[in-house]
């Protein structure tokens, strides 16, 4: 099925270097108005993760790209796109490389205990309609030792996990096809099925965590996710807390 809009990847802008592909797209009206546009850079000098974190760039060994979406969704449902993008990456790694990824709410992809992919969703409203930029950074070739020392224990690469170099161009094409498939399914009304698949890949239910509150960090357990993609947490007192945003620490 297609949505009637131009497909994801109908135009691909390839750059040797960018400060941040997300920033470039957000600051370029002609890019932001082009649904399906993909901007990919071999090296990002100022890539960003969530909550302002820096993205550790390995020139030529990562897939670092941003895609533009004009989802016909209410603004409150746009966070679902982050979960759907993560699920699409996980499915791609399973199909193409026979890996078993683990998703972490809201938008990280892990292999074992180490992160291999980060996703950053950012949005602008134009004329009352959301313009969504989905930034994806995937560690393909190289090894954990190639990252800064403070990140070597927490990051991994596909090559390290599979024991062989990754064909990045073939994987890039598969990733874009997977993003299109997942996006089409969301717009076709398969939201519940997508969230169930995401939850299964996240092994979410019952996992212990620490979540932020105005009174400070509190322990809890993950119960699942809402139809809008928010995290349901069981508090220490047995109540249910709906977590919309903010950093979590997973303790198991």
N, C-alpha and C positions, 0 to 999 in steps of 0.2 A: 504494500500500500504506500502511496505517497500523499503528502498533505496538500498538493497543488502549488506549493511554493517551490522556489528553486531549491535544488537539493544541497545538502551540506557538502561543501567542497566543489561547488560549481565553478568557483573562482578561488585559486590558491595563490597567495602572495608569499614568495619565499625571500627571506632576508638573511644575509650573512650574520647580522647582528642587530639587536634592538635592546633598548633599556628594559622594556617589558612589552610583550605583545598585547596583553590586556590593556595597558595604559595607552598604547598606540591606537588601538581600536576605539577605546572610549573617547579619546581626544580627536578622532577623525570622523566628522559627521558622514562623509561619503562611505566610510567603512561601516559605521554603525547602522546605516540605513540599508545595508546589503545583506539580507537574510541569506545564510548559508556560506558567507565568505569565511575563509580560513586564512589566518596569517601565521606563518611558521618561521622561527628564527633559529639559526644554527647555534647562536650564543646569545644569552640575555645577560646584560651587565647589571641590571637592577630588577631582576625578576622578584615577584612578591608571592608570598604564601598568605595564609589566613592571618588575621589580626596583625598585619603589618610585618610579618616575619620575612626575612630575606629568603630567596630561593637559591640554592647552591647549584650553579651551572657548570656542567662539564661540556665544553664546546665540542660539537660533533658527535657526542655520545648519548645525547638525550633527544627525545622528541618534545619540543616546547612550542606549543601553538595555542591559538585562541580561535574560537568559532563564534559566529554571530547568529543569534536566534531571535525571531519575532514571534514568540508564542502567543496564540490566541487564547490566553489563560488570564484569569483574574490575577492581580498583582500578588495576592496572598498565596497563590499556588506556585509562583515562580521558584521558590526554594526546592520544589520537587525536582527541578531540572538538575540540581547538583547531585541528588541521589541517583537519578536516572543516568547521568553521565558516568558516575562511578560504577554503576552496575554494568554499563556498556563496556567500560574498560575491563572490568573483571571478566565478563563473558568473552571478550576478545582474547585475553591472556589464556583463558581456559581452552578456547577453540584452537588458537594458533600455536600455542607453546605447551599445551598440556600441563599448565600450572594450576595451583589451587589457591587463588587469591582470597584474602580476607578483607572485607570492607569495614571501615570504621567511620561512624557517624561524625560529621555529615559527608565528608568528601575525600577521605584518604583510602588508598589501596595498599595493602600490606602483603608481603610474602613471609610467612612465619611471623617473627617479631619485628621485622624491619620494613620500613616504608619504601615502596618502589614508585609510587605515583601520587601526586597531589593535584587537587582540582580547586580552582578559585572561580566562583561565580560572582559576577558583578553586573549591575543593572543601572540603566538610566530610563526615565520615563520621557517619552516624546509624544506630545499630543494626547496624553492620557493612556498611551500604549507602552508596554514594557519592551525595552531593547536589552537583551541579555547577552553578555559576553561570558563564554565558558572557557577558562584557561586550563589547559592540561599540560602537566609536566611529567614525563615518564622516563625513568632511568633505564636506558637500554644497554649500552655497552660500557666497558670499564669495570671497575671493582669498587667495593666500599672504601678501600684504601686511597682511592682517587679523590675522595671528599675531604673537606677540612677535618682535622683530628677530632673535633668535638662532635662530629656527625657520623663518624665511621661505624659506631656501634648501633646506630639507629636507622641507617639507610642501606639499601641494597640495589643491585642492578639485575636486569633480566639475564645478562650474560653470566653473572656470578651464580645465579640460581639454576640456570640450565646447563652450565658448563660449556657453552658455545656462543659465538658472536651472533648477534641478532641482525637480520636484514631489515634495517630501519625503514626503508622505503616501502617494502611490502607490508610491514606492520602498520605504518602510517595509513596506507590505503584501507587496511582491515579495520583500523580504529575509526576512521571516518564512516565507513559503511555501517559499523556497529552503532555509532552515534545516531545515524539516520534511522536505523531500524528501531532503536529504543525511543527516539523522539516521535516517530510515527505511531508507535504503540501507545505512547502517552496520549497523543491527540486523538487516537481512535477509541479512547475510553478504557484502556487497560491499566489504569492507575493502580487498582487494587492488586492485580497480578504482579505488576512491576515491583510494588512495595513488598509483596510476599517474597519475591525472588531476591530482592535486596536484603531483606531480613535473614533469609536462609544463608546468603553468602556472608553476612555479617556475623553469624552465630551470636546474635545480640542478646537474646532473652536470658536474664539471670546474671549477666556479667556485672561485676562490682566496679564502681567508679566513684570519683570525687567530682562534684559539680559545684559551680559558683553560685552563691546567693548574696544578697546585700549584707548579710551578717557574716559572710566569710564562707570558705569551702565546707561542704557537707558530704558525708558518705551516702551512697544509695546503690540501687541495682536497676539495670535497664530492664524495662518491661516490653518494649517494642516501639513502634513509631505510629504517629497519627496519620490520617489520610492526607494531611498537608505536609507530611515529612518531618514533623517535629518529634523529638525524643520523649518517650514516657519513662519517668524514673520513679521507682518506689523509694520513698524517703525512709530514714531510720525509724520514723514514727509510724510507718505503715501507710502514709498518705501517698497519693499519686501527684507528681509534679510534672507539668508539661514544660520541657526545656526547648526554648526557641533558638537561642544563640549563646555563645560563650564557650570558652575552652573547657574541655573535660580531661580528667586524668583517669585512664583505665587502669584498674589495679589488679585485674586478672583477665 
